[in-house]
Amino acid sequence: MKQPLIIGIAGGAGSGKTTLSRYLEERAQPCRVRVIAMDRYYKKERPQAAAPFHGNPFEDFNRPDALDMDRIMEDVRNEIAGGQAQLLIIEGLQNGMRIWWSTGYTSTREARLY
């Protein structure tokens, strides 16, 4: 079983991560592509932060602990083990998240998109 090429797309809110992942998914056809979007993995109760100027609290979606990492890792491992995808796009990575290290996936190719 050949492991898929994994591309992680990171960036701030509204920076075009979803648009880029959809574009790559369309352009990669006829390859079998699977997109795992982090928006599906937010915890029901997210970390709170205070706005810098007025101090009002808000849900902080930009912290890694806002995500259910166990569920993300399970789904990524299942995709790799399933062997169906030739290209796996992980859309919505945050600073400090290195999914492929935790999956045991090793490759000399690593794509970083800025």
C-alpha positions as CSV (number, residue, x, y, z in Angstrom):
1,M,0.0,0.0,0.0
2,K,1.4,3.3,-1.1
3,Q,1.0,6.2,1.4
4,P,-0.5,9.4,0.1
5,L,1.3,12.7,-0.4
6,I,0.2,14.9,2.5
7,I,-0.2,18.7,2.1
8,G,-0.9,20.8,5.1
9,I,-2.4,24.2,4.6
10,A,-2.1,26.8,7.4
11,G,-3.1,30.4,7.8
12,G,-5.2,32.8,9.7
13,A,-9.0,33.2,9.6
14,G,-10.2,34.3,6.2
15,S,-6.8,33.8,4.5
16,G,-8.1,31.4,1.8
17,K,-7.2,28.0,3.2
18,T,-10.5,26.5,2.1
19,T,-10.4,28.1,-1.3
20,L,-6.9,26.8,-1.9
21,S,-7.7,23.3,-0.7
22,R,-10.7,23.2,-3.1
23,Y,-8.6,24.5,-5.9
24,L,-5.9,21.8,-5.3
25,E,-8.6,19.1,-5.0
26,E,-10.1,20.1,-8.4
27,R,-6.7,20.4,-10.1
28,A,-5.4,17.1,-8.8
29,Q,-8.1,15.1,-10.6
30,P,-8.1,12.2,-11.6
31,C,-6.0,11.5,-8.4
32,R,-8.0,10.3,-5.5
33,V,-8.0,13.3,-3.2
34,R,-9.3,13.5,0.4
35,V,-9.6,16.9,2.2
36,I,-9.7,16.9,6.0
37,A,-10.9,20.3,7.2
38,M,-10.1,21.4,10.7
39,D,-13.5,23.3,10.9
40,R,-15.1,19.9,11.6
41,Y,-13.0,19.3,14.7
42,Y,-13.6,22.3,16.9
43,K,-14.6,21.4,20.5
44,K,-18.0,22.3,21.7
45,E,-16.4,24.4,24.5
46,R,-13.6,26.4,23.1
47,P,-10.9,28.4,25.0
48,Q,-11.9,32.0,25.9
49,A,-9.8,35.0,25.3
50,A,-10.2,38.7,26.0
51,A,-10.1,41.3,23.3
52,P,-7.0,43.5,23.7
53,F,-8.6,46.9,23.7
54,H,-12.0,46.5,25.4
55,G,-11.5,43.3,27.3
56,N,-14.7,41.6,26.1
57,P,-14.4,37.8,26.1
58,F,-14.7,35.8,22.9
59,E,-14.1,32.2,21.8
60,D,-10.6,31.8,20.5
61,F,-10.7,29.5,17.5
62,N,-7.0,30.2,16.7
63,R,-5.6,28.2,19.6
64,P,-4.6,24.5,19.0
65,D,-6.5,23.5,22.2
66,A,-9.7,24.6,20.6
67,L,-9.5,21.5,18.4
68,D,-10.2,17.9,19.2
69,M,-6.7,16.6,18.3
70,D,-7.5,13.0,19.2
71,R,-10.3,12.9,16.7
72,I,-8.2,14.6,14.0
73,M,-5.3,12.2,14.5
74,E,-7.7,9.2,14.4
75,D,-9.2,10.4,11.1
76,V,-5.8,11.2,9.6
77,R,-4.4,7.8,10.6
78,N,-7.5,6.1,9.2
79,E,-7.1,7.9,5.9
80,I,-3.5,6.8,5.6
81,A,-4.2,3.2,6.7
82,G,-7.2,3.0,4.3
83,G,-4.9,3.5,1.3
84,Q,-7.6,5.1,-0.8
85,A,-6.3,8.6,-1.1
86,Q,-3.3,9.4,-3.3
87,L,-3.3,13.0,-2.0
88,L,-4.4,14.0,1.5
89,I,-5.0,17.7,2.1
90,I,-5.2,18.8,5.7
91,E,-6.8,22.2,5.6
92,G,-6.7,24.6,8.5
93,L,-3.5,23.7,10.3
94,Q,-2.5,26.1,13.0
95,N,0.9,27.2,14.2
96,G,2.7,24.4,15.8
97,M,0.6,21.6,14.4
98,R,2.7,18.9,12.7
99,I,0.1,16.2,11.8
100,W,2.4,14.0,9.8
101,W,5.0,13.6,12.6
102,S,2.3,12.2,14.9
103,T,0.9,9.8,12.3
104,G,4.2,8.0,11.8
105,Y,4.1,9.2,8.2
106,T,7.6,9.6,6.9
107,S,8.6,11.2,3.6
108,T,11.4,13.1,2.1
109,R,8.8,15.4,0.5
110,E,7.2,18.0,2.7
111,A,5.0,20.7,1.2
112,R,4.7,24.0,3.0
113,L,2.3,26.6,1.6
114,Y,2.6,30.2,2.7
